Amino acid sequence: MKKAVFILAVMMTCFSHLHAQTYDYLTFQTSDGNLYSIKASGLVINFADGEMKAVSGSESLKLRLTELTRMYFSDTNGVDLAEIEGSMSPVLVFGVDGKQLGAYSNLDAARASLKPGVYVLKTGNRTVKMTVR
């Protein structure tokens, strides 16, 4: 009887691992609607002086706790261009250093003029990261 219970427990443990989903990113949403993602692999989070600092490899992210509204694991980096694709809203483009690189009439106009690289796009109350290859 003990052997049967043990075998059943081992089998349940094995099957539960088969159904477990792994997530590549932890995404944070701030009160202004901005999304920030960081790789979950090797992620270390510290809280001090009203701030959260997340570090994963060479990536780091610092947010004020009063601005943080939501955080969740995701299998993508939180970037969803579908939210602004097809929109005719003006788009502001920033480099990864935070400097504004341009203002465009819509996402298509921004894409057509950007060189390969990583950019931050802001339109309305949405902010997303975009890689141009």
N, C-alpha and C positions, 0 to 999 in steps of 0.2 A: 504494500500500500504506500509506504514512504517513498519507494522507488518510483512508483507511478506519479505521485504528486511532484517529485523532484523533476522527472522528465517533462511533465506538463509545464512546470514553471520555466524550465530552460527553453522549451519550444515557444512559450508565450513571449519570453524575453527576446528571442531571436526574431520572431515575427514583428514585434513592436519596433525593432530597429529597422526592419525593412520598410515600414510605413512612415518612419520619421522623415520629415523634410528638412533639408539643410538650407540655410539662408546665407547669402553672400554679403549682405549689407544690413546695417542698422541705419534707419532713416529718422531724422528729427524734423518736426514741423514747429515753426515759431509762430507767435501770435499774429505776425503780419502775413502769414501764409507761405513763407519761404520754406523750401525743403533742402535739407543738408544730409548727405549720405556719407558713410564711412565704411570701409571693409570690416566685416565682422571677424574675420580670421585674425587672431592675435590681438583683439581689441581690449584695451584697458581704459576704464572710465574712472575718473577721480572727481570728487565734489569738494570744493573749498571756497569760502568767501562768497557764497551766492552764485558760483559759476560751476559749470560742468566742463571738464576737459576730457575729450575722447582721443585716444592715440591708437593707431593701427599701422605698424610699419613706419613709413615716412609721412603718412597722412596724420594730420591733427585737426581738431575742431574744438573751438571754445564757444560756449553759449551761456548767457545769463539764465539762471533758473526761472526767473520771473517771465522770460520771453518764451520758454519752452512749453508748448501745449500738447505735444504728442510725440511719441517715438514708437517705432515698430520695426520688426525684422522684415526684410524683403529679399527676393531673389534678383532684383534689379537695383540699380543705384538711385532709384527714386525719380529719375528723369522721365517725364512723360510729355514728349513734345506734342502728343495728340491733343493735349489741353489747349495748345495755342496754334496748332496747325489749322490752316483754313481760315484763321481769324484775320481780319483786315485791320486789327489793332496795331498801333505803332509799337515798335520793339526797340528797346535800348540794349546795346551790346557792351559788355564789360570783359576785360581780360581777367585772368585768374588773380592778378595783383589788385583787382578792384578798380582799376582806371577805366573810365568810359571810353570806348573805342569808336562808337558811332550810334546814330539814331536812324532807324529805317521805318518805312511806312508799314511793313508787315514782315512776317517770318521769311517768306520767299525772297524778298529783297535783301534781307540780311544774309541769308544763305548764299545768294549769288555773289556777294561781294567779299565774303570772309575767306581768308587763307586757311590752310590746314592748321588745326590747333584746338584748344579747349577754351570755351567761352561761357559766360554767364549771361543769360537773356532775361530781360524783365519786360513784362507787358501787363498792364493793369495791375492786379494784385498778385500775379503769379511770377515766380522766379524759377528758372530751370537751368541746368547745365547742358551744354551741347558740345559734341566733338565733331569737328569738320575734318574729313579725311581727304 
